[in-house]
Structure formats: structure tokens, C-alpha cells
Amino acid sequence: MDTQGGFLITQIKQIGGRIFEKILSAENIDEFNGAQGKILYVLWQTDRISIVELAAQVGLANTTLTSMLDRMAEADLIMRIPDKADRRKNLIVLTEKARGLQEKYEQVSKRMNEIYYKDFTEQEIAQFEKQLTRILENLKEVN
């Protein structure tokens, strides 16, 4: 059986990223880009997280994430604070500025979902996301 799942997922990621950036631009949201939005999304769910945990959740290498966090700190979106439980580690914490951007991000994210799931039924969405989760779990087993 000839399959194209990986190829299709890669195309979806690339085209979706470009559309996300266009929506940010159209909405005059210049405080963060699409890649930073993914990091902010994780931090809005779980503030005060180690770089290792954050890297695992956003799927980026520590070195790539560290340089992105440097830029985000310069833009006053995150702070690094010492971990009281382990002085060797820093925790990533949102600033008030970043907390104030969550609603804007959610609006863009809602628009992306409308584009992704246009003409899908709720049942189709649930089934599709269940299958994507299975693929993700398969990949995590090998990673």
C-alpha cells in the first residue's frame, strides 16, 4: 500500500504555518510569531516549566528553544527564574505582557481551527484527532 501520511502532515504544517503568520499580520499582532505562539500556548497551560519540559512539549531541540527563549525574553514575553527545588535549573515564566496576549492568540487559533475543519462534522473531527494522537504516540515510542 502506497501511503502519503508523513508527506501530507509536512505540507499541512508548512502551509498552516504560513496561514497562521498571515492571520497574525492581518490582525496586526506583532508581539509574537507563530513559533513563539506555540511556546506561549504551552506556557499559558503550564507556567513555571523547565526548558527540558518545554522542549518536550513543543517538540523543539533544547538549543533551538534556548535561542527562541532569548528573543522572547528580549521582547518581555518570558522570564527565566531560578528553580527553588534545584538551583542548577531555571524555570520559564510568562510576563504580564505575555499573559495579556492570550486572548489574541486564542482568536487566531480559533480562526485556524475554522480553516482546518471547514465542512467536517464533529464526529469526523474527533476521529481525525484520535488518529493523529495514535500517530504521535507511535512517534514518541521511537523518539
LOLO-547814 format. One line per 3 residues: number of its first residue (from 1); their letters; for each residue x, y, z of N, C-alpha, C, O. Coordinates in nm, 2 decimals, decimal comma, always signed. Layout:
<pts>
NUM	a	X Y Z X Y Z X Y Z X Y Z | ...
</pts>
This chain:
<pts>
1	mdt	+0,08 -0,12 +0,00 +0,00 +0,00 +0,00 +0,09 +0,12 +0,00 +0,18 +0,14 +0,08 | +0,06 +0,21 -0,09 +0,14 +0,34 -0,10 +0,07 +0,44 -0,01 -0,05 +0,47 -0,03 | +0,15 +0,50 +0,08 +0,09 +0,60 +0,17 +0,16 +0,73 +0,16 +0,27 +0,74 +0,12
4	qgg	+0,09 +0,84 +0,20 +0,15 +0,97 +0,19 +0,13 +1,05 +0,32 +0,14 +1,17 +0,32 | +0,09 +0,98 +0,43 +0,06 +1,05 +0,56 +0,17 +1,15 +0,60 +0,14 +1,26 +0,63 | +0,29 +1,10 +0,61 +0,40 +1,19 +0,65 +0,42 +1,31 +0,56 +0,44 +1,43 +0,61
7	fli	+0,41 +1,29 +0,43 +0,42 +1,40 +0,33 +0,31 +1,50 +0,35 +0,33 +1,62 +0,35 | +0,18 +1,45 +0,37 +0,07 +1,53 +0,39 +0,08 +1,61 +0,52 +0,05 +1,73 +0,52 | +0,12 +1,55 +0,62 +0,14 +1,62 +0,75 +0,24 +1,73 +0,74 +0,22 +1,84 +0,79
10	tqi	+0,35 +1,70 +0,67 +0,45 +1,81 +0,65 +0,40 +1,92 +0,57 +0,42 +2,04 +0,61 | +0,32 +1,90 +0,47 +0,26 +2,01 +0,39 +0,16 +2,08 +0,47 +0,16 +2,21 +0,47 | +0,08 +2,02 +0,55 -0,02 +2,08 +0,64 +0,06 +2,18 +0,73 +0,01 +2,29 +0,76
13	kqi	+0,17 +2,13 +0,79 +0,24 +2,21 +0,89 +0,30 +2,33 +0,82 +0,29 +2,44 +0,87 | +0,36 +2,31 +0,70 +0,42 +2,43 +0,63 +0,31 +2,53 +0,59 +0,33 +2,65 +0,61 | +0,21 +2,48 +0,52 +0,11 +2,58 +0,47 +0,03 +2,64 +0,59 +0,00 +2,76 +0,59
16	ggr	+0,00 +2,56 +0,69 -0,07 +2,61 +0,81 +0,01 +2,71 +0,88 -0,04 +2,81 +0,93 | +0,14 +2,70 +0,89 +0,23 +2,80 +0,95 +0,23 +2,93 +0,87 +0,23 +3,04 +0,93 | +0,23 +2,92 +0,74 +0,22 +3,04 +0,66 +0,09 +3,11 +0,68 +0,09 +3,24 +0,69
19	ife	-0,02 +3,04 +0,68 -0,15 +3,10 +0,70 -0,16 +3,16 +0,84 -0,21 +3,27 +0,86 | -0,11 +3,09 +0,94 -0,11 +3,15 +1,08 -0,03 +3,28 +1,08 -0,08 +3,38 +1,14 | +0,08 +3,29 +1,02 +0,16 +3,41 +1,01 +0,08 +3,52 +0,94 +0,08 +3,64 +0,98
22	kil	+0,01 +3,49 +0,83 -0,07 +3,58 +0,76 -0,18 +3,64 +0,85 -0,21 +3,76 +0,85 | -0,25 +3,55 +0,92 -0,35 +3,59 +1,01 -0,30 +3,69 +1,12 -0,36 +3,79 +1,15 | -0,18 +3,65 +1,18 -0,12 +3,74 +1,28 -0,10 +3,88 +1,22 -0,12 +3,98 +1,28
25	sae	-0,04 +3,88 +1,10 -0,02 +4,01 +1,03 -0,14 +4,08 +1,00 -0,15 +4,20 +1,03 | -0,25 +4,01 +0,95 -0,37 +4,08 +0,92 -0,44 +4,14 +1,04 -0,51 +4,24 +1,04 | -0,42 +4,07 +1,16 -0,48 +4,12 +1,28 -0,38 +4,22 +1,36 -0,41 +4,26 +1,47
28	nid	-0,27 +4,26 +1,29 -0,17 +4,35 +1,35 -0,12 +4,30 +1,48 -0,09 +4,37 +1,57 | -0,10 +4,17 +1,49 -0,04 +4,11 +1,61 +0,11 +4,09 +1,57 +0,15 +4,00 +1,50 | +0,19 +4,17 +1,63 +0,34 +4,16 +1,60 +0,42 +4,13 +1,73 +0,54 +4,14 +1,73
31	efn	+0,35 +4,10 +1,84 +0,42 +4,08 +1,96 +0,49 +3,94 +1,96 +0,58 +3,92 +2,04 | +0,44 +3,85 +1,88 +0,50 +3,71 +1,87 +0,47 +3,66 +1,73 +0,38 +3,70 +1,66 | +0,55 +3,56 +1,69 +0,53 +3,49 +1,57 +0,47 +3,36 +1,59 +0,45 +3,32 +1,71
34	gaq	+0,45 +3,28 +1,49 +0,38 +3,15 +1,50 +0,46 +3,06 +1,59 +0,40 +2,99 +1,68 | +0,59 +3,05 +1,57 +0,67 +2,95 +1,65 +0,67 +3,00 +1,80 +0,66 +2,91 +1,89 | +0,68 +3,13 +1,83 +0,67 +3,17 +1,96 +0,53 +3,15 +2,02 +0,51 +3,13 +2,14
37	gki	+0,43 +3,16 +1,94 +0,29 +3,13 +1,98 +0,27 +2,99 +2,04 +0,20 +2,97 +2,13 | +0,34 +2,90 +1,98 +0,34 +2,76 +2,03 +0,40 +2,75 +2,17 +0,35 +2,68 +2,25 | +0,51 +2,82 +2,19 +0,57 +2,82 +2,32 +0,48 +2,89 +2,42 +0,46 +2,84 +2,53
40	lyv	+0,42 +3,00 +2,38 +0,33 +3,07 +2,47 +0,21 +2,99 +2,50 +0,17 +2,99 +2,62 | +0,16 +2,91 +2,41 +0,05 +2,83 +2,43 +0,08 +2,73 +2,54 -0,01 +2,71 +2,63 | +0,19 +2,66 +2,53 +0,23 +2,57 +2,64 +0,24 +2,64 +2,77 +0,20 +2,59 +2,87
43	lwq	+0,30 +2,76 +2,77 +0,32 +2,83 +2,90 +0,19 +2,88 +2,96 +0,17 +2,89 +3,08 | +0,09 +2,91 +2,87 -0,04 +2,95 +2,92 -0,11 +2,83 +2,99 -0,19 +2,85 +3,08 | -0,07 +2,71 +2,95 -0,13 +2,59 +3,01 -0,05 +2,55 +3,14 -0,11 +2,51 +3,24
46	tdr	+0,08 +2,57 +3,13 +0,17 +2,53 +3,24 +0,28 +2,63 +3,26 +0,38 +2,61 +3,20 | +0,25 +2,73 +3,34 +0,35 +2,83 +3,36 +0,46 +2,77 +3,46 +0,43 +2,68 +3,53 | +0,57 +2,83 +3,46 +0,68 +2,78 +3,55 +0,72 +2,64 +3,51 +0,69 +2,54 +3,59
49	isi	+0,79 +2,63 +3,40 +0,82 +2,50 +3,34 +0,97 +2,50 +3,31 +1,02 +2,61 +3,27 | +1,04 +2,39 +3,32 +1,18 +2,38 +3,29 +1,20 +2,39 +3,13 +1,10 +2,35 +3,06 | +1,31 +2,42 +3,09 +1,34 +2,42 +2,94 +1,33 +2,28 +2,89 +1,28 +2,27 +2,78
52	vel	+1,38 +2,18 +2,96 +1,37 +2,04 +2,91 +1,22 +2,00 +2,89 +1,18 +1,95 +2,79 | +1,14 +2,04 +2,99 +0,99 +2,00 +2,98 +0,93 +2,08 +2,87 +0,85 +2,02 +2,79 | +0,96 +2,21 +2,85 +0,91 +2,29 +2,75 +0,95 +2,24 +2,61 +0,86 +2,23 +2,52
55	aaq	+1,07 +2,20 +2,60 +1,12 +2,15 +2,47 +1,05 +2,02 +2,43 +1,01 +2,00 +2,31 | +1,02 +1,93 +2,53 +0,95 +1,81 +2,50 +0,80 +1,84 +2,45 +0,75 +1,77 +2,37 | +0,74 +1,94 +2,52 +0,60 +1,97 +2,48 +0,59 +2,04 +2,35 +0,49 +2,02 +2,28
58	vgl	+0,69 +2,12 +2,31 +0,67 +2,20 +2,18 +0,75 +2,12 +2,07 +0,73 +2,16 +1,95 | +0,82 +2,02 +2,10 +0,89 +1,94 +2,00 +1,01 +2,00 +1,94 +1,04 +1,98 +1,82 | +1,08 +2,09 +2,01 +1,20 +2,15 +1,96 +1,32 +2,11 +2,04 +1,31 +2,07 +2,16
61	ant	+1,44 +2,11 +1,97 +1,56 +2,08 +2,04 +1,59 +2,19 +2,14 +1,56 +2,30 +2,12 | +1,66 +2,15 +2,25 +1,69 +2,25 +2,35 +1,77 +2,37 +2,30 +1,74 +2,48 +2,34 | +1,86 +2,35 +2,21 +1,94 +2,46 +2,15 +1,85 +2,55 +2,07 +1,87 +2,67 +2,08
64	tlt	+1,76 +2,50 +1,99 +1,67 +2,58 +1,91 +1,58 +2,66 +2,01 +1,56 +2,78 +1,99 | +1,53 +2,59 +2,11 +1,44 +2,65 +2,20 +1,51 +2,76 +2,28 +1,45 +2,87 +2,30 | +1,63 +2,74 +2,32 +1,70 +2,84 +2,40 +1,72 +2,97 +2,33 +1,70 +3,08 +2,39
67	sml	+1,75 +2,96 +2,20 +1,77 +3,09 +2,12 +1,63 +3,16 +2,11 +1,63 +3,28 +2,11 | +1,53 +3,08 +2,09 +1,39 +3,14 +2,08 +1,35 +3,21 +2,21 +1,30 +3,32 +2,21 | +1,39 +3,14 +2,32 +1,36 +3,20 +2,45 +1,44 +3,32 +2,48 +1,39 +3,42 +2,54
70	drm	+1,56 +3,33 +2,43 +1,64 +3,45 +2,44 +1,57 +3,57 +2,37 +1,55 +3,68 +2,43 | +1,52 +3,55 +2,25 +1,44 +3,65 +2,18 +1,31 +3,69 +2,25 +1,27 +3,80 +2,26 | +1,25 +3,59 +2,31 +1,12 +3,61 +2,38 +1,15 +3,69 +2,51 +1,07 +3,77 +2,55
73	aea	+1,26 +3,66 +2,57 +1,30 +3,74 +2,69 +1,33 +3,89 +2,66 +1,29 +3,98 +2,73 | +1,40 +3,91 +2,55 +1,42 +4,04 +2,50 +1,30 +4,12 +2,47 +1,29 +4,24 +2,48 | +1,19 +4,04 +2,42 +1,07 +4,11 +2,39 +0,97 +4,12 +2,51 +0,86 +4,15 +2,49
76	dli	+1,02 +4,08 +2,63 +0,95 +4,09 +2,75 +0,83 +3,99 +2,75 +0,72 +4,03 +2,80 | +0,84 +3,88 +2,69 +0,73 +3,78 +2,69 +0,75 +3,67 +2,80 +0,66 +3,62 +2,85 | +0,88 +3,64 +2,83 +0,91 +3,54 +2,93 +1,02 +3,59 +3,02 +1,10 +3,68 +2,98
79	mri	+1,04 +3,52 +3,13 +1,15 +3,54 +3,22 +1,20 +3,41 +3,26 +1,13 +3,31 +3,27 | +1,33 +3,41 +3,29 +1,39 +3,28 +3,35 +1,41 +3,31 +3,50 +1,47 +3,41 +3,54 | +1,36 +3,22 +3,58 +1,38 +3,24 +3,72 +1,44 +3,11 +3,78 +1,41 +3,00 +3,73
82	pdk	+1,52 +3,12 +3,88 +1,58 +3,00 +3,94 +1,48 +2,91 +4,00 +1,38 +2,95 +4,06 | +1,50 +2,78 +3,98 +1,41 +2,68 +4,04 +1,45 +2,66 +4,19 +1,57 +2,62 +4,21 | +1,36 +2,69 +4,28 +1,39 +2,68 +4,42 +1,43 +2,53 +4,46 +1,50 +2,51 +4,55
85	adr	+1,37 +2,44 +4,39 +1,40 +2,29 +4,42 +1,53 +2,25 +4,37 +1,59 +2,15 +4,42 | +1,58 +2,31 +4,26 +1,71 +2,27 +4,20 +1,78 +2,39 +4,14 +1,74 +2,44 +4,04 | +1,87 +2,45 +4,22 +1,94 +2,57 +4,18 +2,01 +2,57 +4,04 +2,04 +2,67 +3,99
88	rkn	+2,04 +2,45 +3,99 +2,10 +2,43 +3,87 +2,01 +2,46 +3,75 +2,05 +2,49 +3,64 | +1,88 +2,46 +3,78 +1,78 +2,48 +3,67 +1,71 +2,61 +3,68 +1,70 +2,67 +3,79 | +1,67 +2,66 +3,56 +1,59 +2,78 +3,56 +1,45 +2,74 +3,51 +1,44 +2,64 +3,44
91	liv	+1,35 +2,81 +3,55 +1,21 +2,78 +3,51 +1,17 +2,90 +3,41 +1,22 +3,01 +3,43 | +1,09 +2,87 +3,32 +1,04 +2,97 +3,22 +0,91 +3,01 +3,27 +0,82 +2,93 +3,30 | +0,89 +3,15 +3,29 +0,77 +3,20 +3,34 +0,72 +3,31 +3,25 +0,80 +3,39 +3,19
94	lte	+0,59 +3,32 +3,23 +0,53 +3,43 +3,15 +0,54 +3,56 +3,22 +0,53 +3,57 +3,34 | +0,55 +3,67 +3,14 +0,54 +3,80 +3,19 +0,40 +3,85 +3,19 +0,31 +3,78 +3,13 | +0,37 +3,96 +3,25 +0,23 +4,01 +3,24 +0,20 +4,04 +3,09 +0,08 +4,03 +3,05
97	kar	+0,29 +4,09 +3,02 +0,27 +4,13 +2,88 +0,22 +4,00 +2,80 +0,13 +4,01 +2,73 | +0,29 +3,89 +2,83 +0,26 +3,76 +2,76 +0,12 +3,72 +2,80 +0,04 +3,67 +2,72 | +0,09 +3,73 +2,93 -0,04 +3,69 +2,98 -0,15 +3,77 +2,91 -0,26 +3,71 +2,88
100	glq	-0,13 +3,89 +2,88 -0,22 +3,98 +2,81 -0,24 +3,94 +2,67 -0,34 +3,99 +2,61 | -0,16 +3,86 +2,61 -0,17 +3,83 +2,47 -0,25 +3,70 +2,44 -0,28 +3,66 +2,33 | -0,28 +3,63 +2,55 -0,35 +3,50 +2,54 -0,48 +3,51 +2,46 -0,51 +3,42 +2,37
103	eky	-0,56 +3,61 +2,48 -0,69 +3,63 +2,41 -0,66 +3,64 +2,26 -0,74 +3,59 +2,18 | -0,56 +3,73 +2,22 -0,53 +3,74 +2,08 -0,49 +3,61 +2,02 -0,54 +3,58 +1,91 | -0,41 +3,54 +2,09 -0,37 +3,41 +2,03 -0,49 +3,31 +2,02 -0,50 +3,24 +1,91
106	eqv	-0,57 +3,31 +2,11 -0,69 +3,22 +2,11 -0,78 +3,26 +1,99 -0,84 +3,17 +1,93 | -0,79 +3,39 +1,96 -0,87 +3,43 +1,84 -0,81 +3,38 +1,71 -0,88 +3,33 +1,62 | -0,68 +3,39 +1,70 -0,61 +3,34 +1,58 -0,62 +3,19 +1,57 -0,64 +3,13 +1,47
109	skr	-0,60 +3,12 +1,68 -0,61 +2,98 +1,69 -0,76 +2,93 +1,65 -0,77 +2,83 +1,58 | -0,86 +3,00 +1,70 -0,99 +2,97 +1,66 -1,01 +2,98 +1,51 -1,08 +2,90 +1,45 | -0,96 +3,09 +1,45 -0,97 +3,11 +1,31 -0,90 +2,99 +1,23 -0,95 +2,94 +1,13
112	mne	-0,78 +2,95 +1,28 -0,71 +2,84 +1,22 -0,79 +2,71 +1,23 -0,80 +2,63 +1,13 | -0,86 +2,69 +1,34 -0,94 +2,57 +1,35 -1,06 +2,57 +1,26 -1,10 +2,47 +1,20 | -1,12 +2,69 +1,23 -1,22 +2,71 +1,14 -1,18 +2,67 +1,00 -1,25 +2,61 +0,92
115	iyy	-1,05 +2,71 +0,97 -1,00 +2,68 +0,83 -0,97 +2,53 +0,82 -1,01 +2,46 +0,73 | -0,90 +2,47 +0,93 -0,87 +2,33 +0,93 -0,99 +2,24 +0,91 -0,99 +2,14 +0,83 | -1,09 +2,27 +0,99 -1,21 +2,18 +1,00 -1,33 +2,23 +0,92 -1,44 +2,18 +0,95
118	kdf	-1,31 +2,31 +0,82 -1,42 +2,35 +0,73 -1,49 +2,23 +0,67 -1,42 +2,14 +0,62 | -1,62 +2,22 +0,69 -1,70 +2,12 +0,63 -1,68 +1,98 +0,70 -1,72 +1,88 +0,64 | -1,61 +1,97 +0,81 -1,60 +1,85 +0,89 -1,72 +1,84 +0,99 -1,76 +1,94 +1,04
121	teq	-1,76 +1,72 +1,01 -1,86 +1,70 +1,12 -1,79 +1,69 +1,25 -1,66 +1,66 +1,25 | -1,86 +1,70 +1,36 -1,79 +1,68 +1,49 -1,73 +1,54 +1,50 -1,62 +1,52 +1,56 | -1,81 +1,44 +1,45 -1,76 +1,30 +1,46 -1,63 +1,29 +1,37 -1,54 +1,22 +1,42
124	eia	-1,62 +1,35 +1,26 -1,50 +1,34 +1,17 -1,39 +1,41 +1,24 -1,27 +1,36 +1,24 | -1,41 +1,52 +1,31 -1,30 +1,59 +1,38 -1,25 +1,50 +1,49 -1,13 +1,48 +1,51 | -1,34 +1,44 +1,57 -1,30 +1,35 +1,68 -1,22 +1,23 +1,63 -1,12 +1,20 +1,69
127	qfe	-1,27 +1,17 +1,52 -1,20 +1,05 +1,47 -1,06 +1,09 +1,41 -0,96 +1,02 +1,44 | -1,05 +1,20 +1,34 -0,93 +1,25 +1,29 -0,83 +1,28 +1,40 -0,71 +1,24 +1,39 | -0,87 +1,35 +1,50 -0,78 +1,38 +1,61 -0,73 +1,26 +1,69 -0,62 +1,25 +1,74
130	kql	-0,82 +1,16 +1,70 -0,79 +1,03 +1,76 -0,68 +0,96 +1,68 -0,58 +0,91 +1,74 | -0,69 +0,96 +1,55 -0,59 +0,90 +1,46 -0,46 +0,98 +1,47 -0,35 +0,91 +1,47 | -0,46 +1,11 +1,47 -0,34 +1,19 +1,48 -0,27 +1,16 +1,62 -0,15 +1,15 +1,62
133	tri	-0,35 +1,14 +1,72 -0,29 +1,11 +1,85 -0,22 +0,98 +1,85 -0,11 +0,96 +1,91 | -0,28 +0,88 +1,78 -0,21 +0,75 +1,77 -0,08 +0,76 +1,69 +0,02 +0,70 +1,73 | -0,08 +0,84 +1,59 +0,05 +0,86 +1,51 +0,15 +0,93 +1,60 +0,27 +0,88 +1,60
136	len	+0,11 +1,03 +1,68 +0,20 +1,10 +1,77 +0,26 +1,00 +1,87 +0,38 +1,00 +1,90 | +0,17 +0,92 +1,93 +0,22 +0,82 +2,03 +0,32 +0,72 +1,96 +0,42 +0,68 +2,03 | +0,29 +0,67 +1,84 +0,38 +0,59 +1,77 +0,52 +0,65 +1,75 +0,62 +0,59 +1,77
139	lke	+0,52 +0,78 +1,72 +0,64 +0,85 +1,70 +0,72 +0,87 +1,83 +0,84 +0,86 +1,84 | +0,64 +0,90 +1,94 +0,71 +0,91 +2,07 +0,77 +0,78 +2,12 +0,87 +0,79 +2,19 | +0,72 +0,67 +2,08 +0,77 +0,54 +2,12 +0,92 +0,53 +2,07 +1,00 +0,47 +2,13
142	vn	+0,94 +0,58 +1,95 +1,06 +0,56 +1,88 +1,16 +0,67 +1,92 +1,28 +0,65 +1,92 | +1,11 +0,79 +1,95 +1,19 +0,90 +1,99 +1,26 +0,87 +2,12 +1,33 +0,96 +2,17
</pts>
